Amino acid sequence: MKEVISMWKNTRMIILVALSAAIYAAFLIVFKGGIPIIPGITEVRPANVFPPVFSLLFGPAGAWGSAIGNLIGDLFGGTLGIGSIFGFVGNFFLGYIPYKMWGATFGLVNKKDMSQTTNNVKKLVAFEIIALTASAACGIIIAWYLDLASIVPFAFLSITITINNFAAACVLGPILLALLYPRVKRWGLIWTDIMKPEEVSVGVAKNLGSILMIVGSLGGLIVGIMVALGLAGQTFYGFTGEQGQVAVWLSVLPFLVLIVIASFMLSGREQFVEDEE
């Protein structure tokens, strides 16, 4: 996670944080009054297409932009509250996981062309896997906290956030990325063109880290929902069942730890391979 800190020394990366946050927040605010799913908590969010796209284009700046943009969206959209704390964390990972996994996931297939775009089937598949993983990670992080605080049940919120995130990214993400990449590349604003390889964490056992990230995100979603449905009597479609149960909290916690561990194992360095060669 070295680059998450080192990027703040670079003026262009800071500008990209501001740009990412502003665009994400603007679209979130526009749709705040659209179709609410849980009033005051979440709504249908087409804006969720931006975090994975900005992540691949702008790297750590996209991660910070996602977190800050969501907070601004809550502030000016009238949904700022206790859930915004982990909303910040969840959205940070929504914008952090894609660029970290891109090298380990797509790099296994083709290390000669790791450009951050979806111009072929292999890259498209890699993008969808990464977007789903990031969506689930964001979902369980936020839902775990809000269930613990007895605000919204885990089963309902985790699946809602995951689907809400992935629906936008799955359909619109590849199109937006394919349209933006050549232009952003031409302007010299791709994060790997701005940051130096030594400013980015090297990572350890990166392929294993990618697997652990998938297990932590999707495994946490599946196991957490199963425990919530079984022991807490929750459902997918409402606020039924008990919240704040220790069983749900403990069942998801190991998977959250896996996500954090995988974050340190993954590297963004593979994406410099084209330049280094």
Protein Blocks (a to p, Z undefined) as FASTA:
>chain_A
ZZmmmmmmpmklmmmmmmmmmmmmmmmmmmmmmccfbghiaccdfklmmmmmmmmmnmmm
lmmmmmmmmmmmmmmnopacfklmmmmmmmmmmmmmmmmmmmmmmmmmommbmcdcdfbf
klmmmmmmmmmmmmmmmmmmmmmmmmmnomacfklmmmmmmmmmmmmmmmmmmmmmmmmm
mmmmmnopafklmpcfklpcebgakllmmmmmmmmmmmmmmmmmmmmmmmnopafkbced
jehiaklmmmmmmmmmmmmmmmmmpccklmmmmmmZZ
